[in-house]
Amino acid sequence: AQAKGLDPFLRAKVCEWASVSCALLPVALCGHDSTVDYRRWPEIAETPSVQAHIKWARPKARQRAVEKLFRSYNFDVSRLLDCCRQSLYFETVGELLSCLQAIHNDPSIQMLRVHNKLRPTYDATATAGYRDVLVNLRVKTEGAALLGVDWHVCEVQLVLLEFAKAKLFDGHARYVIWRNLRGS
């Protein structure tokens, strides 16, 4: 319930960060969820019909949250940090770093952790080769505080476009099969 309450606040912050960092957002083309284009926020912002087709991440399903607690976290709920999450996409590492700096400098954000899976020493076999930068944070806006969701930890995934494209065309479905076989 907290993740659903926090989600609109996180989406608003994502749009703010996208506007100052050249980030891209996924947009479903022609009303088909399987056909995705990545567009910059200024282009999306000026076209309400495009805004309606942004492919926002949904809060994590209860079944997957319980599965993750059991398989990966030994029922330690304090480790489940991605029930409310969104992603931003980048053509270059420089753009990604610009967004990371914007998040860091945002006074309405409490940044808790940055997990850099782009670093050379990261063992990408744990994620079937997929890499990104995960930022765990709290949204400390007045609206979030009024709803009591300003202490909920959420996740922003900063993803290079080439990795995002690799997830398309059943890439994520193959990852889910691989993850389930691993039991994680």
Contacts in CASP RR format, 6 or more apart in sequence:
PFRMAT RR
TARGET T0000
AUTHOR 0000-0000-0000
METHOD contacts of the structure
MODEL  1
AQAKGLDPFLRAKVCEWASVSCALLPVALCGHDSTVDYRRWPEIAETPSV
QAHIKWARPKARQRAVEKLFRSYNFDVSRLLDCCRQSLYFETVGELLSCL
QAIHNDPSIQMLRVHNKLRPTYDATATAGYRDVLVNLRVKTEGAALLGVD
WHVCEVQLVLLEFAKAKLFDGHARYVIWRNLRGS
2 83 0 8 1.000
2 84 0 8 1.000
2 148 0 8 1.000
2 149 0 8 1.000
2 152 0 8 1.000
3 59 0 8 1.000
3 60 0 8 1.000
3 83 0 8 1.000
3 84 0 8 1.000
3 152 0 8 1.000
3 154 0 8 1.000
4 59 0 8 1.000
4 84 0 8 1.000
5 84 0 8 1.000
5 147 0 8 1.000
5 149 0 8 1.000
6 84 0 8 1.000
6 139 0 8 1.000
6 144 0 8 1.000
6 147 0 8 1.000
6 149 0 8 1.000
6 152 0 8 1.000
6 154 0 8 1.000
7 56 0 8 1.000
7 59 0 8 1.000
7 84 0 8 1.000
9 139 0 8 1.000
9 141 0 8 1.000
9 143 0 8 1.000
9 144 0 8 1.000
9 149 0 8 1.000
10 84 0 8 1.000
10 85 0 8 1.000
10 86 0 8 1.000
10 139 0 8 1.000
10 154 0 8 1.000
10 156 0 8 1.000
11 56 0 8 1.000
11 86 0 8 1.000
13 106 0 8 1.000
13 108 0 8 1.000
13 109 0 8 1.000
13 139 0 8 1.000
13 141 0 8 1.000
14 25 0 8 1.000
14 86 0 8 1.000
14 88 0 8 1.000
14 156 0 8 1.000
15 25 0 8 1.000
15 41 0 8 1.000
15 45 0 8 1.000
16 102 0 8 1.000
16 106 0 8 1.000
17 23 0 8 1.000
17 88 0 8 1.000
17 99 0 8 1.000
17 102 0 8 1.000
17 103 0 8 1.000
17 106 0 8 1.000
17 156 0 8 1.000
18 24 0 8 1.000
18 25 0 8 1.000
18 40 0 8 1.000
18 41 0 8 1.000
18 88 0 8 1.000
18 99 0 8 1.000
19 41 0 8 1.000
19 42 0 8 1.000
19 45 0 8 1.000
20 98 0 8 1.000
20 99 0 8 1.000
20 102 0 8 1.000
21 88 0 8 1.000
21 90 0 8 1.000
21 95 0 8 1.000
21 98 0 8 1.000
21 99 0 8 1.000
21 101 0 8 1.000
21 102 0 8 1.000
22 40 0 8 1.000
22 90 0 8 1.000
22 91 0 8 1.000
22 95 0 8 1.000
22 98 0 8 1.000
23 40 0 8 1.000
23 41 0 8 1.000
23 88 0 8 1.000
23 89 0 8 1.000
23 90 0 8 1.000
23 95 0 8 1.000
23 99 0 8 1.000
24 38 0 8 1.000
24 39 0 8 1.000
24 40 0 8 1.000
24 88 0 8 1.000
24 89 0 8 1.000
24 90 0 8 1.000
24 91 0 8 1.000
24 161 0 8 1.000
25 38 0 8 1.000
25 39 0 8 1.000
25 40 0 8 1.000
25 41 0 8 1.000
25 44 0 8 1.000
25 54 0 8 1.000
25 55 0 8 1.000
25 88 0 8 1.000
25 89 0 8 1.000
26 36 0 8 1.000
26 37 0 8 1.000
26 38 0 8 1.000
26 54 0 8 1.000
26 55 0 8 1.000
26 87 0 8 1.000
26 89 0 8 1.000
26 164 0 8 1.000
27 36 0 8 1.000
27 37 0 8 1.000
27 38 0 8 1.000
27 39 0 8 1.000
27 44 0 8 1.000
27 50 0 8 1.000
27 53 0 8 1.000
27 54 0 8 1.000
27 55 0 8 1.000
28 35 0 8 1.000
28 36 0 8 1.000
28 53 0 8 1.000
28 54 0 8 1.000
28 55 0 8 1.000
29 35 0 8 1.000
29 36 0 8 1.000
29 37 0 8 1.000
29 53 0 8 1.000
31 53 0 8 1.000
33 55 0 8 1.000
36 55 0 8 1.000
36 168 0 8 1.000
38 89 0 8 1.000
38 161 0 8 1.000
38 164 0 8 1.000
39 50 0 8 1.000
43 50 0 8 1.000
44 50 0 8 1.000
44 51 0 8 1.000
44 54 0 8 1.000
45 51 0 8 1.000
56 86 0 8 1.000
57 85 0 8 1.000
57 86 0 8 1.000
57 87 0 8 1.000
59 83 0 8 1.000
59 84 0 8 1.000
59 85 0 8 1.000
60 68 0 8 1.000
60 82 0 8 1.000
60 83 0 8 1.000
60 84 0 8 1.000
60 85 0 8 1.000
65 80 0 8 1.000
65 83 0 8 1.000
68 80 0 8 1.000
69 75 0 8 1.000
69 76 0 8 1.000
69 77 0 8 1.000
69 80 0 8 1.000
71 183 0 8 1.000
71 184 0 8 1.000
72 79 0 8 1.000
72 184 0 8 1.000
73 79 0 8 1.000
73 80 0 8 1.000
81 113 0 8 1.000
81 136 0 8 1.000
81 153 0 8 1.000
81 154 0 8 1.000
81 155 0 8 1.000
82 134 0 8 1.000
82 154 0 8 1.000
82 155 0 8 1.000
83 152 0 8 1.000
83 154 0 8 1.000
84 152 0 8 1.000
84 154 0 8 1.000
84 155 0 8 1.000
85 154 0 8 1.000
85 155 0 8 1.000
85 156 0 8 1.000
85 157 0 8 1.000
86 154 0 8 1.000
86 155 0 8 1.000
86 156 0 8 1.000
86 157 0 8 1.000
87 132 0 8 1.000
87 156 0 8 1.000
87 157 0 8 1.000
87 158 0 8 1.000
87 159 0 8 1.000
87 164 0 8 1.000
88 99 0 8 1.000
88 156 0 8 1.000
88 157 0 8 1.000
88 158 0 8 1.000
88 159 0 8 1.000
89 159 0 8 1.000
89 160 0 8 1.000
89 161 0 8 1.000
89 164 0 8 1.000
90 96 0 8 1.000
90 99 0 8 1.000
90 158 0 8 1.000
90 159 0 8 1.000
90 160 0 8 1.000
90 161 0 8 1.000
91 160 0 8 1.000
91 161 0 8 1.000
92 160 0 8 1.000
93 118 0 8 1.000
93 160 0 8 1.000
96 133 0 8 1.000
96 158 0 8 1.000
96 160 0 8 1.000
99 158 0 8 1.000
100 114 0 8 1.000
100 133 0 8 1.000
100 135 0 8 1.000
100 158 0 8 1.000
103 109 0 8 1.000
103 111 0 8 1.000
103 135 0 8 1.000
103 137 0 8 1.000
103 156 0 8 1.000
104 111 0 8 1.000
108 139 0 8 1.000
108 140 0 8 1.000
108 141 0 8 1.000
109 137 0 8 1.000
109 138 0 8 1.000
109 139 0 8 1.000
109 140 0 8 1.000
110 137 0 8 1.000
110 138 0 8 1.000
110 140 0 8 1.000
111 135 0 8 1.000
111 136 0 8 1.000
111 137 0 8 1.000
112 136 0 8 1.000
112 137 0 8 1.000
112 138 0 8 1.000
112 153 0 8 1.000
113 134 0 8 1.000
113 135 0 8 1.000
113 136 0 8 1.000
114 133 0 8 1.000
114 134 0 8 1.000
114 135 0 8 1.000
114 136 0 8 1.000
115 133 0 8 1.000
115 134 0 8 1.000
115 135 0 8 1.000
115 136 0 8 1.000
116 122 0 8 1.000
116 133 0 8 1.000
117 124 0 8 1.000
117 127 0 8 1.000
117 130 0 8 1.000
117 131 0 8 1.000
117 132 0 8 1.000
117 133 0 8 1.000
117 134 0 8 1.000
118 131 0 8 1.000
118 132 0 8 1.000
118 133 0 8 1.000
118 160 0 8 1.000
122 131 0 8 1.000
124 130 0 8 1.000
124 131 0 8 1.000
127 175 0 8 1.000
128 174 0 8 1.000
128 175 0 8 1.000
128 178 0 8 1.000
128 179 0 8 1.000
130 163 0 8 1.000
130 166 0 8 1.000
130 167 0 8 1.000
130 175 0 8 1.000
131 160 0 8 1.000
131 163 0 8 1.000
132 157 0 8 1.000
132 158 0 8 1.000
132 159 0 8 1.000
132 160 0 8 1.000
132 163 0 8 1.000
133 157 0 8 1.000
133 158 0 8 1.000
133 159 0 8 1.000
134 155 0 8 1.000
134 156 0 8 1.000
134 157 0 8 1.000
134 158 0 8 1.000
135 155 0 8 1.000
135 156 0 8 1.000
135 157 0 8 1.000
135 158 0 8 1.000
136 153 0 8 1.000
136 154 0 8 1.000
136 155 0 8 1.000
137 153 0 8 1.000
137 154 0 8 1.000
137 155 0 8 1.000
137 156 0 8 1.000
138 150 0 8 1.000
138 151 0 8 1.000
138 152 0 8 1.000
138 153 0 8 1.000
138 154 0 8 1.000
139 149 0 8 1.000
139 150 0 8 1.000
139 154 0 8 1.000
140 150 0 8 1.000
141 150 0 8 1.000
143 150 0 8 1.000
144 150 0 8 1.000
167 175 0 8 1.000
END
